[in-house]
Amino acid sequence: MDMSFANQALAAEYMMKHSQELQPQVYPVPEQIDQHIAKIKLESMGVHVDKLTPEQEHYLASWSEGT
């Protein structure tokens, strides 16, 4: 639940800071907020995640290669 509450709080902060740019509609939580919360949570648990190489990021973002 801690991650859910953090997500809601940071998403509300994001909406306040960007209120002039946003239209009245439903938006997904920006990916950078989700990633930031996940990184902090993992660090609090003593888990370290390596940074992806550009090739790994490209592979994960593409559906052209097999599963």
PQR file with spaces between the fields and no chain letter, atoms N, CA, C, O and H, PARSE charges and radii, in Angstrom:
ATOM       1  N    MET     1       0.815   -1.195    0.000 -0.4000 1.5000
ATOM       2  CA   MET     1       0.000    0.000    0.000 -0.0000 2.0000
ATOM       3  C    MET     1       0.859    1.259    0.000  0.5500 1.7000
ATOM       4  O    MET     1       0.429    2.309   -0.477 -0.5500 1.4000
ATOM       5  N    ASP     2       2.067    1.151    0.534 -0.4000 1.5000
ATOM       6  CA   ASP     2       2.921    2.329    0.576 -0.0000 2.0000
ATOM       7  C    ASP     2       3.219    2.840   -0.827  0.5500 1.7000
ATOM       8  O    ASP     2       3.260    4.048   -1.058 -0.5500 1.4000
ATOM       9  H    ASP     2       2.416    0.298    0.921  0.4000 1.0000
ATOM      10  N    MET     3       3.427    1.913   -1.766 -0.4000 1.5000
ATOM      11  CA   MET     3       3.710    2.326   -3.140 -0.0000 2.0000
ATOM      12  C    MET     3       2.474    2.959   -3.788  0.5500 1.7000
ATOM      13  O    MET     3       2.591    3.911   -4.560 -0.5500 1.4000
ATOM      14  H    MET     3       3.394    0.931   -1.578  0.4000 1.0000
ATOM      15  N    SER     4       1.297    2.425   -3.470 -0.4000 1.5000
ATOM      16  CA   SER     4       0.060    2.970   -4.015 -0.0000 2.0000
ATOM      17  C    SER     4      -0.167    4.405   -3.530  0.5500 1.7000
ATOM      18  O    SER     4      -0.524    5.289   -4.309 -0.5500 1.4000
ATOM      19  H    SER     4       1.203    1.652   -2.843  0.4000 1.0000
ATOM      20  N    PHE     5       0.048    4.617   -2.231 -0.4000 1.5000
ATOM      21  CA   PHE     5      -0.132    5.965   -1.679 -0.0000 2.0000
ATOM      22  C    PHE     5       0.905    6.931   -2.247  0.5500 1.7000
ATOM      23  O    PHE     5       0.584    8.081   -2.548 -0.5500 1.4000
ATOM      24  H    PHE     5       0.338    3.899   -1.598  0.4000 1.0000
ATOM      25  N    ALA     6       2.130    6.476   -2.390 -0.4000 1.5000
ATOM      26  CA   ALA     6       3.175    7.317   -2.971 -0.0000 2.0000
ATOM      27  C    ALA     6       2.829    7.677   -4.405  0.5500 1.7000
ATOM      28  O    ALA     6       3.021    8.815   -4.833 -0.5500 1.4000
ATOM      29  H    ALA     6       2.392    5.543   -2.145  0.4000 1.0000
ATOM      30  N    ASN     7       2.319    6.705   -5.144 -0.4000 1.5000
ATOM      31  CA   ASN     7       1.919    6.933   -6.532 -0.0000 2.0000
ATOM      32  C    ASN     7       0.823    7.989   -6.608  0.5500 1.7000
ATOM      33  O    ASN     7       0.879    8.897   -7.438 -0.5500 1.4000
ATOM      34  H    ASN     7       2.162    5.780   -4.796  0.4000 1.0000
ATOM      35  N    GLN     8      -0.172    7.861   -5.735 -0.4000 1.5000
ATOM      36  CA   GLN     8      -1.276    8.827   -5.729 -0.0000 2.0000
ATOM      37  C    GLN     8      -0.784   10.229   -5.365  0.5500 1.7000
ATOM      38  O    GLN     8      -1.185   11.212   -5.987 -0.5500 1.4000
ATOM      39  H    GLN     8      -0.217    7.123   -5.062  0.4000 1.0000
ATOM      40  N    ALA     9       0.076   10.316   -4.368 -0.4000 1.5000
ATOM      41  CA   ALA     9       0.569   11.622   -3.923 -0.0000 2.0000
ATOM      42  C    ALA     9       1.410   12.290   -4.998  0.5500 1.7000
ATOM      43  O    ALA     9       1.238   13.478   -5.272 -0.5500 1.4000
ATOM      44  H    ALA     9       0.402    9.518   -3.862  0.4000 1.0000
ATOM      45  N    LEU    10       2.318   11.539   -5.612 -0.4000 1.5000
ATOM      46  CA   LEU    10       3.165   12.136   -6.643 -0.0000 2.0000
ATOM      47  C    LEU    10       2.377   12.445   -7.913  0.5500 1.7000
ATOM      48  O    LEU    10       2.690   13.408   -8.614 -0.5500 1.4000
ATOM      49  H    LEU    10       2.458   10.574   -5.390  0.4000 1.0000
ATOM      50  N    ALA    11       1.366   11.645   -8.216 -0.4000 1.5000
ATOM      51  CA   ALA    11       0.516   11.937   -9.372 -0.0000 2.0000
ATOM      52  C    ALA    11      -0.288   13.220   -9.124  0.5500 1.7000
ATOM      53  O    ALA    11      -0.452   14.029  -10.037 -0.5500 1.4000
ATOM      54  H    ALA    11       1.113   10.862   -7.647  0.4000 1.0000
ATOM      55  N    ALA    12      -0.790   13.410   -7.900 -0.4000 1.5000
ATOM      56  CA   ALA    12      -1.512   14.642   -7.564 -0.0000 2.0000
ATOM      57  C    ALA    12      -0.584   15.847   -7.654  0.5500 1.7000
ATOM      58  O    ALA    12      -0.975   16.901   -8.156 -0.5500 1.4000
ATOM      59  H    ALA    12      -0.657   12.752   -7.158  0.4000 1.0000
ATOM      60  N    GLU    13       0.648   15.691   -7.167 -0.4000 1.5000
ATOM      61  CA   GLU    13       1.626   16.781   -7.272 -0.0000 2.0000
ATOM      62  C    GLU    13       1.902   17.113   -8.738  0.5500 1.7000
ATOM      63  O    GLU    13       1.980   18.283   -9.110 -0.5500 1.4000
ATOM      64  H    GLU    13       0.966   14.835   -6.759  0.4000 1.0000
ATOM      65  N    TYR    14       2.048   16.081   -9.563 -0.4000 1.5000
ATOM      66  CA   TYR    14       2.284   16.272  -10.993 -0.0000 2.0000
ATOM      67  C    TYR    14       1.128   17.053  -11.633  0.5500 1.7000
ATOM      68  O    TYR    14       1.349   17.973  -12.421 -0.5500 1.4000
ATOM      69  H    TYR    14       1.984   15.130   -9.260  0.4000 1.0000
ATOM      70  N    MET    15      -0.106   16.669  -11.280 -0.4000 1.5000
ATOM      71  CA   MET    15      -1.270   17.357  -11.848 -0.0000 2.0000
ATOM      72  C    MET    15      -1.307   18.825  -11.430  0.5500 1.7000
ATOM      73  O    MET    15      -1.660   19.687  -12.235 -0.5500 1.4000
ATOM      74  H    MET    15      -0.285   15.922  -10.640  0.4000 1.0000
ATOM      75  N    MET    16      -0.951   19.114  -10.197 -0.4000 1.5000
ATOM      76  CA   MET    16      -0.933   20.504   -9.731 -0.0000 2.0000
ATOM      77  C    MET    16       0.122   21.320  -10.476  0.5500 1.7000
ATOM      78  O    MET    16      -0.133   22.454  -10.882 -0.5500 1.4000
ATOM      79  H    MET    16      -0.665   18.414   -9.543  0.4000 1.0000
ATOM      80  N    LYS    17       1.302   20.740  -10.652 -0.4000 1.5000
ATOM      81  CA   LYS    17       2.391   21.449  -11.322 -0.0000 2.0000
ATOM      82  C    LYS    17       2.128   21.644  -12.811  0.5500 1.7000
ATOM      83  O    LYS    17       2.620   22.604  -13.403 -0.5500 1.4000
ATOM      84  H    LYS    17       1.509   19.819  -10.322  0.4000 1.0000
ATOM      85  N    HIS    18       1.356   20.742  -13.425 -0.4000 1.5000
ATOM      86  CA   HIS    18       1.101   20.789  -14.866 -0.0000 2.0000
ATOM      87  C    HIS    18      -0.361   21.104  -15.192  0.5500 1.7000
ATOM      88  O    HIS    18      -0.829   20.797  -16.289 -0.5500 1.4000
ATOM      89  H    HIS    18       0.956   19.961  -12.944  0.4000 1.0000
ATOM      90  N    SER    19      -1.068   21.699  -14.270 -0.4000 1.5000
ATOM      91  CA   SER    19      -2.506   21.927  -14.447 -0.0000 2.0000
ATOM      92  C    SER    19      -2.822   22.795  -15.658  0.5500 1.7000
ATOM      93  O    SER    19      -3.868   22.620  -16.284 -0.5500 1.4000
ATOM      94  H    SER    19      -0.688   21.949  -13.379  0.4000 1.0000
ATOM      95  N    GLN    20      -1.944   23.720  -15.996 -0.4000 1.5000
ATOM      96  CA   GLN    20      -2.206   24.593  -17.141 -0.0000 2.0000
ATOM      97  C    GLN    20      -2.123   23.851  -18.473  0.5500 1.7000
ATOM      98  O    GLN    20      -2.732   24.270  -19.457 -0.5500 1.4000
ATOM      99  H    GLN    20      -1.094   23.862  -15.488  0.4000 1.0000
ATOM     100  N    GLU    21      -1.365   22.743  -18.506 -0.4000 1.5000
ATOM     101  CA   GLU    21      -1.176   21.987  -19.751 -0.0000 2.0000
ATOM     102  C    GLU    21      -2.171   20.852  -19.912  0.5500 1.7000
ATOM     103  O    GLU    21      -2.394   20.380  -21.027 -0.5500 1.4000
ATOM     104  H    GLU    21      -0.870   22.402  -17.707  0.4000 1.0000
ATOM     105  N    LEU    22      -2.772   20.409  -18.820 -0.4000 1.5000
ATOM     106  CA   LEU    22      -3.626   19.219  -18.860 -0.0000 2.0000
ATOM     107  C    LEU    22      -5.080   19.576  -19.126  0.5500 1.7000
ATOM     108  O    LEU    22      -5.618   20.536  -18.574 -0.5500 1.4000
ATOM     109  H    LEU    22      -2.592   20.793  -17.914  0.4000 1.0000
ATOM     110  N    GLN    23      -5.699   18.782  -19.984 -0.4000 1.5000
ATOM     111  CA   GLN    23      -7.123   18.919  -20.271 -0.0000 2.0000
ATOM     112  C    GLN    23      -7.896   18.065  -19.266  0.5500 1.7000
ATOM     113  O    GLN    23      -7.345   17.113  -18.713 -0.5500 1.4000
ATOM     114  H    GLN    23      -5.263   18.002  -20.434  0.4000 1.0000
ATOM     115  N    PRO    24      -9.186   18.401  -19.022 -0.5600 1.5000
ATOM     116  CA   PRO    24      -9.977   17.592  -18.087  0.2800 2.0000
ATOM     117  C    PRO    24     -10.270   16.209  -18.685  0.5500 1.7000
ATOM     118  O    PRO    24     -11.179   16.062  -19.502 -0.5500 1.4000
ATOM     119  N    GLN    25      -9.515   15.226  -18.282 -0.4000 1.5000
ATOM     120  CA   GLN    25      -9.704   13.844  -18.717 -0.0000 2.0000
ATOM     121  C    GLN    25      -8.907   12.937  -17.789  0.5500 1.7000
ATOM     122  O    GLN    25      -8.211   13.413  -16.892 -0.5500 1.4000
ATOM     123  H    GLN    25      -8.776   15.346  -17.618  0.4000 1.0000
ATOM     124  N    VAL    26      -9.010   11.650  -18.004 -0.4000 1.5000
ATOM     125  CA   VAL    26      -8.259   10.684  -17.202 -0.0000 2.0000
ATOM     126  C    VAL    26      -6.898   10.478  -17.851  0.5500 1.7000
ATOM     127  O    VAL    26      -6.804   10.275  -19.062 -0.5500 1.4000
ATOM     128  H    VAL    26      -9.576   11.264  -18.733  0.4000 1.0000
ATOM     129  N    TYR    27      -5.844   10.532  -17.043 -0.4000 1.5000
ATOM     130  CA   TYR    27      -4.483   10.337  -17.526 -0.0000 2.0000
ATOM     131  C    TYR    27      -3.849    9.162  -16.794  0.5500 1.7000
ATOM     132  O    TYR    27      -4.129    8.937  -15.617 -0.5500 1.4000
ATOM     133  H    TYR    27      -5.920   10.697  -16.060  0.4000 1.0000
ATOM     134  N    PRO    28      -2.994    8.410  -17.488 -0.5600 1.5000
ATOM     135  CA   PRO    28      -2.211    7.412  -16.759  0.2800 2.0000
ATOM     136  C    PRO    28      -1.132    8.121  -15.942  0.5500 1.7000
ATOM     137  O    PRO    28      -0.732    9.240  -16.267 -0.5500 1.4000
ATOM     138  N    VAL    29      -0.671    7.472  -14.897 -0.4000 1.5000
ATOM     139  CA   VAL    29       0.423    8.038  -14.108 -0.0000 2.0000
ATOM     140  C    VAL    29       1.667    8.059  -14.999  0.5500 1.7000
ATOM     141  O    VAL    29       1.994    7.045  -15.615 -0.5500 1.4000
ATOM     142  H    VAL    29      -0.996    6.564  -14.633  0.4000 1.0000
ATOM     143  N    PRO    30       2.360    9.188  -15.079 -0.5600 1.5000
ATOM     144  CA   PRO    30       3.561    9.237  -15.912  0.2800 2.0000
ATOM     145  C    PRO    30       4.568    8.147  -15.511  0.5500 1.7000
ATOM     146  O    PRO    30       4.776    7.879  -14.327 -0.5500 1.4000
ATOM     147  N    GLU    31       5.176    7.537  -16.509 -0.4000 1.5000
ATOM     148  CA   GLU    31       6.091    6.420  -16.277 -0.0000 2.0000
ATOM     149  C    GLU    31       7.247    6.797  -15.359  0.5500 1.7000
ATOM     150  O    GLU    31       7.697    5.978  -14.558 -0.5500 1.4000
ATOM     151  H    GLU    31       5.008    7.754  -17.470  0.4000 1.0000
ATOM     152  N    GLN    32       7.729    8.037  -15.471 -0.4000 1.5000
ATOM     153  CA   GLN    32       8.858    8.439  -14.622 -0.0000 2.0000
ATOM     154  C    GLN    32       8.472    8.430  -13.140  0.5500 1.7000
ATOM     155  O    GLN    32       9.324    8.181  -12.287 -0.5500 1.4000
ATOM     156  H    GLN    32       7.363    8.703  -16.122  0.4000 1.0000
ATOM     157  N    ILE    33       7.213    8.695  -12.825 -0.4000 1.5000
ATOM     158  CA   ILE    33       6.759    8.626  -11.432 -0.0000 2.0000
ATOM     159  C    ILE    33       6.744    7.170  -10.967  0.5500 1.7000
ATOM     160  O    ILE    33       7.231    6.863   -9.879 -0.5500 1.4000
ATOM     161  H    ILE    33       6.521    8.897  -13.518  0.4000 1.0000
ATOM     162  N    ASP    34       6.188    6.274  -11.783 -0.4000 1.5000
ATOM     163  CA   ASP    34       6.174    4.847  -11.429 -0.0000 2.0000
ATOM     164  C    ASP    34       7.589    4.321  -11.217  0.5500 1.7000
ATOM     165  O    ASP    34       7.852    3.599  -10.254 -0.5500 1.4000
ATOM     166  H    ASP    34       5.791    6.524  -12.667  0.4000 1.0000
ATOM     167  N    GLN    35       8.493    4.682  -12.112 -0.4000 1.5000
ATOM     168  CA   GLN    35       9.871    4.200  -12.004 -0.0000 2.0000
ATOM     169  C    GLN    35      10.561    4.761  -10.764  0.5500 1.7000
ATOM     170  O    GLN    35      11.321    4.053  -10.104 -0.5500 1.4000
ATOM     171  H    GLN    35       8.280    5.268  -12.894  0.4000 1.0000
ATOM     172  N    HIS    36      10.304    6.011  -10.448 -0.4000 1.5000
ATOM     173  CA   HIS    36      10.907    6.637   -9.272 -0.0000 2.0000
ATOM     174  C    HIS    36      10.447    5.932   -7.992  0.5500 1.7000
ATOM     175  O    HIS    36      11.259    5.651   -7.111 -0.5500 1.4000
ATOM     176  H    HIS    36       9.687    6.586  -10.984  0.4000 1.0000
ATOM     177  N    ILE    37       9.167    5.651   -7.893 -0.4000 1.5000
ATOM     178  CA   ILE    37       8.619    4.978   -6.717 -0.0000 2.0000
ATOM     179  C    ILE    37       9.184    3.561   -6.601  0.5500 1.7000
ATOM     180  O    ILE    37       9.552    3.123   -5.511 -0.5500 1.4000
ATOM     181  H    ILE    37       8.507    5.879   -8.609  0.4000 1.0000
ATOM     182  N    ALA    38       9.251    2.855   -7.714 -0.4000 1.5000
ATOM     183  CA   ALA    38       9.792    1.496   -7.697 -0.0000 2.0000
ATOM     184  C    ALA    38      11.259    1.504   -7.266  0.5500 1.7000
ATOM     185  O    ALA    38      11.684    0.643   -6.496 -0.5500 1.4000
ATOM     186  H    ALA    38       8.952    3.211   -8.600  0.4000 1.0000
ATOM     187  N    LYS    39      12.023    2.462   -7.755 -0.4000 1.5000
ATOM     188  CA   LYS    39      13.446    2.551   -7.403 -0.0000 2.0000
ATOM     189  C    LYS    39      13.619    2.801   -5.902  0.5500 1.7000
ATOM     190  O    LYS    39      14.440    2.157   -5.249 -0.5500 1.4000
ATOM     191  H    LYS    39      11.677    3.162   -8.380  0.4000 1.0000
ATOM     192  N    ILE    40      12.844    3.733   -5.369 -0.4000 1.5000
ATOM     193  CA   ILE    40      12.933    4.032   -3.934 -0.0000 2.0000
ATOM     194  C    ILE    40      12.527    2.814   -3.097  0.5500 1.7000
ATOM     195  O    ILE    40      13.176    2.505   -2.099 -0.5500 1.4000
ATOM     196  H    ILE    40      12.177    4.257   -5.899  0.4000 1.0000
ATOM     197  N    LYS    41      11.462    2.128   -3.499 -0.4000 1.5000
ATOM     198  CA   LYS    41      11.001    0.953   -2.761 -0.0000 2.0000
ATOM     199  C    LYS    41      12.074   -0.132   -2.755  0.5500 1.7000
ATOM     200  O    LYS    41      12.373   -0.707   -1.709 -0.5500 1.4000
ATOM     201  H    LYS    41      10.935    2.379   -4.311  0.4000 1.0000
ATOM     202  N    LEU    42      12.651   -0.411   -3.920 -0.4000 1.5000
ATOM     203  CA   LEU    42      13.681   -1.445   -3.996 -0.0000 2.0000
ATOM     204  C    LEU    42      14.901   -1.066   -3.169  0.5500 1.7000
ATOM     205  O    LEU    42      15.475   -1.916   -2.489 -0.5500 1.4000
ATOM     206  H    LEU    42      12.408    0.056   -4.771  0.4000 1.0000
ATOM     207  N    GLU    43      15.304    0.207   -3.220 -0.4000 1.5000
ATOM     208  CA   GLU    43      16.442    0.653   -2.418 -0.0000 2.0000
ATOM     209  C    GLU    43      16.164    0.470   -0.930  0.5500 1.7000
ATOM     210  O    GLU    43      17.059    0.098   -0.172 -0.5500 1.4000
ATOM     211  H    GLU    43      14.837    0.897   -3.772  0.4000 1.0000
ATOM     212  N    SER    44      14.923    0.732   -0.510 -0.4000 1.5000
ATOM     213  CA   SER    44      14.583    0.572    0.910 -0.0000 2.0000
ATOM     214  C    SER    44      14.651   -0.892    1.343  0.5500 1.7000
ATOM     215  O    SER    44      14.804   -1.189    2.528 -0.5500 1.4000
ATOM     216  H    SER    44      14.196    1.035   -1.127  0.4000 1.0000
ATOM     217  N    MET    45      14.537   -1.805    0.374 -0.4000 1.5000
ATOM     218  CA   MET    45      14.609   -3.233    0.658 -0.0000 2.0000
ATOM     219  C    MET    45      16.025   -3.783    0.447  0.5500 1.7000
ATOM     220  O    MET    45      16.265   -4.980    0.603 -0.5500 1.4000
ATOM     221  H    MET    45      14.412   -1.564   -0.588  0.4000 1.0000
ATOM     222  N    GLY    46      16.954   -2.896    0.092 -0.4000 1.5000
ATOM     223  CA   GLY    46      18.331   -3.324   -0.126 -0.0000 2.0000
ATOM     224  C    GLY    46      18.570   -3.978   -1.471  0.5500 1.7000
ATOM     225  O    GLY    46      19.563   -4.684   -1.652 -0.5500 1.4000
ATOM     226  H    GLY    46      16.760   -1.923   -0.035  0.4000 1.0000
ATOM     227  N    VAL    47      17.664   -3.751   -2.422 -0.4000 1.5000
ATOM     228  CA   VAL    47      17.790   -4.353   -3.749 -0.0000 2.0000
ATOM     229  C    VAL    47      18.380   -3.322   -4.701  0.5500 1.7000
ATOM     230  O    VAL    47      17.932   -2.177   -4.752 -0.5500 1.4000
ATOM     231  H    VAL    47      16.858   -3.178   -2.275  0.4000 1.0000
ATOM     232  N    HIS    48      19.396   -3.744   -5.457 -0.4000 1.5000
ATOM     233  CA   HIS    48      20.019   -2.864   -6.432 -0.0000 2.0000
ATOM     234  C    HIS    48      19.704   -3.396   -7.827  0.5500 1.7000
ATOM     235  O    HIS    48      19.865   -4.588   -8.086 -0.5500 1.4000
ATOM     236  H    HIS    48      19.760   -4.674   -5.415  0.4000 1.0000
ATOM     237  N    VAL    49      19.265   -2.536   -8.709 -0.4000 1.5000
ATOM     238  CA   VAL    49      18.940   -2.922  -10.076 -0.0000 2.0000
ATOM     239  C    VAL    49      19.949   -2.256  -11.008  0.5500 1.7000
ATOM     240  O    VAL    49      20.197   -1.053  -10.922 -0.5500 1.4000
ATOM     241  H    VAL    49      19.134   -1.568   -8.498  0.4000 1.0000
ATOM     242  N    ASP    50      20.525   -3.060  -11.897 -0.4000 1.5000
ATOM     243  CA   ASP    50      21.473   -2.525  -12.876 -0.0000 2.0000
ATOM     244  C    ASP    50      20.749   -1.630  -13.869  0.5500 1.7000
ATOM     245  O    ASP    50      19.550   -1.783  -14.100 -0.5500 1.4000
ATOM     246  H    ASP    50      20.324   -4.037  -11.966  0.4000 1.0000
ATOM     247  N    LYS    51      21.485   -0.701  -14.451 -0.4000 1.5000
ATOM     248  CA   LYS    51      20.933    0.165  -15.496 -0.0000 2.0000
ATOM     249  C    LYS    51      20.976   -0.589  -16.822  0.5500 1.7000
ATOM     250  O    LYS    51      21.970   -1.240  -17.143 -0.5500 1.4000
ATOM     251  H    LYS    51      22.459   -0.577  -14.263  0.4000 1.0000
ATOM     252  N    LEU    52      19.897   -0.497  -17.585 -0.4000 1.5000
ATOM     253  CA   LEU    52      19.838   -1.171  -18.875 -0.0000 2.0000
ATOM     254  C    LEU    52      20.755   -0.486  -19.877  0.5500 1.7000
ATOM     255  O    LEU    52      20.946    0.729  -19.835 -0.5500 1.4000
ATOM     256  H    LEU    52      19.089    0.031  -17.324  0.4000 1.0000
ATOM     257  N    THR    53      21.316   -1.277  -20.771 -0.4000 1.5000
ATOM     258  CA   THR    53      22.081   -0.717  -21.875 -0.0000 2.0000
ATOM     259  C    THR    53      21.090   -0.187  -22.909  0.5500 1.7000
ATOM     260  O    THR    53      19.921   -0.572  -22.889 -0.5500 1.4000
ATOM     261  H    THR    53      21.161   -2.264  -20.805  0.4000 1.0000
ATOM     262  N    PRO    54      21.533    0.686  -23.808 -0.5600 1.5000
ATOM     263  CA   PRO    54      20.621    1.156  -24.866  0.2800 2.0000
ATOM     264  C    PRO    54      20.045   -0.005  -25.688  0.5500 1.7000
ATOM     265  O    PRO    54      18.886    0.046  -26.100 -0.5500 1.4000
ATOM     266  N    GLU    55      20.846   -1.047  -25.927 -0.4000 1.5000
ATOM     267  CA   GLU    55      20.344   -2.196  -26.686 -0.0000 2.0000
ATOM     268  C    GLU    55      19.236   -2.925  -25.929  0.5500 1.7000
ATOM     269  O    GLU    55      18.257   -3.366  -26.531 -0.5500 1.4000
ATOM     270  H    GLU    55      21.787   -1.089  -25.592  0.4000 1.0000
ATOM     271  N    GLN    56      19.390   -3.051  -24.609 -0.4000 1.5000
ATOM     272  CA   GLN    56      18.360   -3.700  -23.807 -0.0000 2.0000
ATOM     273  C    GLN    56      17.083   -2.870  -23.793  0.5500 1.7000
ATOM     274  O    GLN    56      15.984   -3.415  -23.904 -0.5500 1.4000
ATOM     275  H    GLN    56      20.185   -2.692  -24.120  0.4000 1.0000
ATOM     276  N    GLU    57      17.222   -1.558  -23.659 -0.4000 1.5000
ATOM     277  CA   GLU    57      16.042   -0.684  -23.690 -0.0000 2.0000
ATOM     278  C    GLU    57      15.321   -0.800  -25.021  0.5500 1.7000
ATOM     279  O    GLU    57      14.092   -0.859  -25.062 -0.5500 1.4000
ATOM     280  H    GLU    57      18.114   -1.115  -23.570  0.4000 1.0000
ATOM     281  N    HIS    58      16.084   -0.833  -26.115 -0.4000 1.5000
ATOM     282  CA   HIS    58      15.482   -0.962  -27.446 -0.0000 2.0000
ATOM     283  C    HIS    58      14.730   -2.288  -27.564  0.5500 1.7000
ATOM     284  O    HIS    58      13.605   -2.330  -28.062 -0.5500 1.4000
ATOM     285  H    HIS    58      17.083   -0.785  -26.081  0.4000 1.0000
ATOM     286  N    TYR    59      15.360   -3.369  -27.104 -0.4000 1.5000
ATOM     287  CA   TYR    59      14.721   -4.680  -27.173 -0.0000 2.0000
ATOM     288  C    TYR    59      13.411   -4.708  -26.378  0.5500 1.7000
ATOM     289  O    TYR    59      12.398   -5.218  -26.858 -0.5500 1.4000
ATOM     290  H    TYR    59      16.274   -3.335  -26.700  0.4000 1.0000
ATOM     291  N    LEU    60      13.441   -4.160  -25.169 -0.4000 1.5000
ATOM     292  CA   LEU    60      12.236   -4.158  -24.340 -0.0000 2.0000
ATOM     293  C    LEU    60      11.122   -3.306  -24.930  0.5500 1.7000
ATOM     294  O    LEU    60       9.942   -3.601  -24.740 -0.5500 1.4000
ATOM     295  H    LEU    60      14.264   -3.746  -24.780  0.4000 1.0000
ATOM     296  N    ALA    61      11.498   -2.247  -25.646 -0.4000 1.5000
ATOM     297  CA   ALA    61      10.501   -1.333  -26.212 -0.0000 2.0000
ATOM     298  C    ALA    61       9.950   -1.824  -27.558  0.5500 1.7000
ATOM     299  O    ALA    61       8.960   -1.282  -28.049 -0.5500 1.4000
ATOM     300  H    ALA    61      12.456   -2.007  -25.800  0.4000 1.0000
ATOM     301  N    SER    62      10.573   -2.833  -28.153 -0.4000 1.5000
ATOM     302  CA   SER    62      10.128   -3.273  -29.474 -0.0000 2.0000
ATOM     303  C    SER    62       9.396   -4.611  -29.387  0.5500 1.7000
ATOM     304  O    SER    62       9.704   -5.463  -28.554 -0.5500 1.4000
ATOM     305  H    SER    62      11.378   -3.273  -27.754  0.4000 1.0000
ATOM     306  N    TRP    63       8.439   -4.761  -30.258 -0.4000 1.5000
ATOM     307  CA   TRP    63       7.712   -6.029  -30.350 -0.0000 2.0000
ATOM     308  C    TRP    63       8.122   -6.781  -31.609  0.5500 1.7000
ATOM     309  O    TRP    63       7.541   -7.820  -31.923 -0.5500 1.4000
ATOM     310  H    TRP    63       8.189   -4.069  -30.936  0.4000 1.0000
ATOM     311  N    SER    64       9.108   -6.275  -32.327 -0.4000 1.5000
ATOM     312  CA   SER    64       9.484   -6.893  -33.594 -0.0000 2.0000
ATOM     313  C    SER    64      10.277   -8.179  -33.409  0.5500 1.7000
ATOM     314  O    SER    64      10.297   -9.026  -34.302 -0.5500 1.4000
ATOM     315  H    SER    64       9.580   -5.432  -32.072  0.4000 1.0000
ATOM     316  N    GLU    65      10.928   -8.333  -32.269 -0.4000 1.5000
ATOM     317  CA   GLU    65      11.705   -9.540  -32.011 -0.0000 2.0000
ATOM     318  C    GLU    65      10.868  -10.494  -31.172  0.5500 1.7000
ATOM     319  O    GLU    65       9.898  -10.087  -30.534 -0.5500 1.4000
ATOM     320  H    GLU    65      10.912   -7.645  -31.543  0.4000 1.0000
ATOM     321  N    GLY    66      11.248  -11.758  -31.178 -0.4000 1.5000
ATOM     322  CA   GLY    66      10.483  -12.795  -30.481 -0.0000 2.0000
ATOM     323  C    GLY    66      10.416  -12.589  -28.978  0.5500 1.7000
ATOM     324  O    GLY    66      11.069  -11.703  -28.427 -0.5500 1.4000
ATOM     325  H    GLY    66      12.037  -12.089  -31.696  0.4000 1.0000
ATOM     326  N    THR    67       9.623  -13.414  -28.331 -0.4000 1.5000
ATOM     327  CA   THR    67       9.470  -13.308  -26.879 -0.0000 2.0000
ATOM     328  C    THR    67      10.494  -14.108  -26.136  0.5500 1.7000
ATOM     329  O    THR    67      10.495  -14.119  -24.905 -0.5500 1.4000
ATOM     330  H    THR    67       9.092  -14.134  -28.778  0.4000 1.0000
